[in-house]
Amino acid sequence: MPESVEQWWARRQWSKGQAVPYAIGRYRTDWERYPVLVRQYHPDLNHGITLTQIPPAADVYLVWQCDSGHLFVATPEEQRSRPGGTRRRSVWCPQCAEAAAPRAVKVPEPDAGLHVCGHARDLRRIENDPNDDRCYLCRRLDRETLTREQLVSMAAPGSRVAVSAANSTAGKFSWQCEHGHPTYQATIERILGGRRCPICRHARGGADRVAVGEAFVSRWAPVPASAAEPELKRRLAARLDVSLDANAVRVAKPFHAHLEVWPDILIPELKVAIEYDTTGRHGLEHVGPREESDRRKDRLLRAVGWEVVRVRCGKLQPIGPFDVTAGGVTDALVDRILGRLGEIRGELFVAAYRR
């Protein structure tokens, strides 16, 4: 259970028998890749203990101060996991994050209630047929191709789904498609209205046309996040006689509602993906949950026969066996990447593609 920084430090002093159980700078490398956290932490608010003396996995409450001056308490694990899927500095502060994206307050309609069948009432949806006192959901169930049994069969294991008086059309439930893809959230109304598995829908846009492990051009792939990726691709194209047009690889398991992943650079002839990672403008990229997502992407690629070389910039540490650290795109970096390609596929094989 987390404890205050004073209690935690005193207990470490007792267990290690030292006045300074962790030397200053011991965990500097672990914290360097979280520049926002380094800026938010103040030793004078935490019993004079510096951040480099605290293990990132320590179960201790620390006091932090955001750029706006808000003080809040959080453990190192909570802070390292805080960025989530939002790309702004305010997510590092609970108060700023709440102010930036306030929760919507749902005001019930004056005529809200329950129909005789038990489903939520929505008078706007039955005005067109005043002689039909059935609710919107019941009428959709009668005329849609999905029957009640088919609808319930789509419910994910463990999901509380049944078309009965206990469920409102406004509630979201877990569903899975006939291919057994991981569950997704949707209302019963959207399922009846044609909502289907997003993984299958995205796959029909490209991934279904290629075999697992094959590289292809996907319309879902995002544009480069910075000018560094195109520049690195240009330098590699000048050194290797390979095609760098593909931007996606078909994988066997879903990755964020897609059956494909989008590395920065793909070399199909060698089956090697190259990623260019930085912490980004606000220090939010490729840290915390984003790093876990990177690791999962790498596992999916390796599972279909690909290998990954990550260029880790700034204070980011390698997370794979062939990663390299760099400060920018240079000819020396390209030489190191070519060396990694030789380690992965063999020097003679890579030499056949050198210009």
C-alpha positions, -999 to +999 in steps of 0.1 A: +000+000+000+014+034-009+028+055+020+040+090+024+074+099+011+087+106+047+075+071+059+089+054+028+123+071+032+125+063+069+117+027+062+143+024+035+169+040+059+161+013+085+160-016+061+193-007+044+210+007+076+221+038+058+212+075+061+210+078+023+196+045+011+196+056-026+223+079-039+215+110-058+215+102-095+210+064-091+177+064-111+185+093-134+185+072-166+150+058-157+135+092-153+152+111-181+127+098-207+099+116-187+109+152-191+075+165-180+077+145-148+112+158-141+099+194-145+068+187-122+088+172-094+103+194-067+125+180-039+114+208-015+078+194-017+090+158-010+111+159+021+142+171+003+145+138-017+154+142-054+135+123-081+167+105-091+167+088-056+133+073-061+128+040-080+102+043-108+083+013-093+083+026-057+050+024-040+051+059-025+030+090-026+048+120-041+038+156-044+039+171-080+033+206-093+021+212-129+031+242-151-001+259-140+008+257-103-016+229-093-003+206-065-015+170-066-004+136-051+004+106-072+027+075-071+054+072-097+035+044-114+004+066-117+024+094-132+042+072-157+009+058-168-010+091-169-005+102-206-029+076-220-041+085-255-040+123-252-014+144-268-012+174-245+008+184-214-024+189-194-029+151-191+000+151-166-021+171-141-056+158-131-070+193-126-057+206-159-069+175-177-104+178-162-106+215-172-094+207-208-120+180-213-148+184-188-172+155-185-205+160-203-235+162-180-264+143-194-297+160-186-327+136-187-355+146-210-386+158-193-407+129-208-380+103-201-393+071-186-400+035-194-422+020-220-445-009-211-418-033-224-393-018-200-370-001-225-361+036-222-386+060-235-378+083-264-409+101-276-391+117-305-387+083-321-423+072-320-440+104-331-440+092-368-462+063-358-486+073-330-507+041-335-477+019-327-471+020-289-441-002-291-407+014-283-381+021-309-359-009-299-388-034-301-398-022-335-362-024-348-359-059-334-390-069-354-378-056-388-340-060-386-324-092-399-309-099-364-332-118-341-331-116-304-312-149-302-287-137-328-283-104-309-276-121-276-252-146-293-230-117-303-225-107-267-190-111-254-184-138-227-192-123-194-211-093-208-244-084-192-264-083-223-300-094-229-328-077-247-351-073-217-366-047-194-333-046-175-314-030-203-318+005-217-309+015-253-285+040-238-263+015-221-231+002-238-222-034-237-194-057-250-198-076-283-177-098-305-181-108-341-183-142-356-145-142-362-140-140-324-123-106-325-117-089-292-148-072-277-159-037-286-184-013-269-217-004-286-253+001-277-279-024-286-295+002-308-263+007-328-259-031-332-294-033-346-288-003-368-259-020-386-229-014-363-206-044-367-171-053-357-147-023-364-118-048-369-136-066-397-147-032-412-112-019-413-098-052-426-121-050-456-104-017-464-071-034-472-058-060-448-081-088-460-066-086-495-031-097-484-017-126-465-005-125-429+030-111-428+028-093-461+036-056-465+012-035-485+000+001-490-028+009-466-052+038-467-055+037-429-018+045-423-012+079-407+010+105-422+046+109-408+046+127-374+077+147-382+102+155-410+127+130-395+110+099-408+109+109-445+145+121-442+156+088-428+137+070-455+154+091-481+189+083-468+181+046-466+167+046-502+200+061-514+220+033-498+197+003-504+182-009-537+148-018-521+112-007-523+101+015-494+066+022-507+047-001-484+034+015-452+016-014-434+021-051-425-008-075-421-006-091-387-024-122-373-040-105-342-058-071-339-038-040-330-060-011-319-090-022-340-069-031-370-054-062-385-024-042-396+004-021-381+021+009-396+058+012-389+076+043-400+098+025-426+093-010-441+119-030-460+098-060-474+129-076-491+145-080-457+113-082-436+126-055-413+106-026-399+123+006-388+108+030-362+119+065-353+110+072-317+112+105-298+094+118-267+077+145-288+070+181-282+054+176-248+074+145-237+043+123-241+053+101-270+067+065-266+065+066-228+042+050-203+012+032-220+026+043-254+058+023-247+037-008-239+018-003-272+052-001-290+062-034-274+030-051-284+034-039-320+069-053-321+056-087-308+030-088-335+055-081-362+080-107-349+051-132-347+046-130-385+083-132-394+094-095-392+121-079-371+121-044-357+149-018-354+139+012-333+159+044-334+155+057-299+161+095-296+166+117-267+165+099-234+145+069-247+161+036-238+162+006-262+133-018-258+144-044-284+175-064-292+184-044-323+174-009-312+199+020-315+201+053-298+206+085-317+203+123-315+190+129-350+191+116-386+227+115-398+248+093-422+264+077-391+229+066-380+222+051-414+255+032-411+244+018-377+211+008-391+227-010-420+249-028-394+218-039-376+203-052-408+234-073-413+231-087-378+194-096-385+195-111-420+232-116-426+259-093-440+261-112-474+223-110-479+221-073-470+252-066-492+232-079-522+208-049-518+235-022-513+238+004-540 
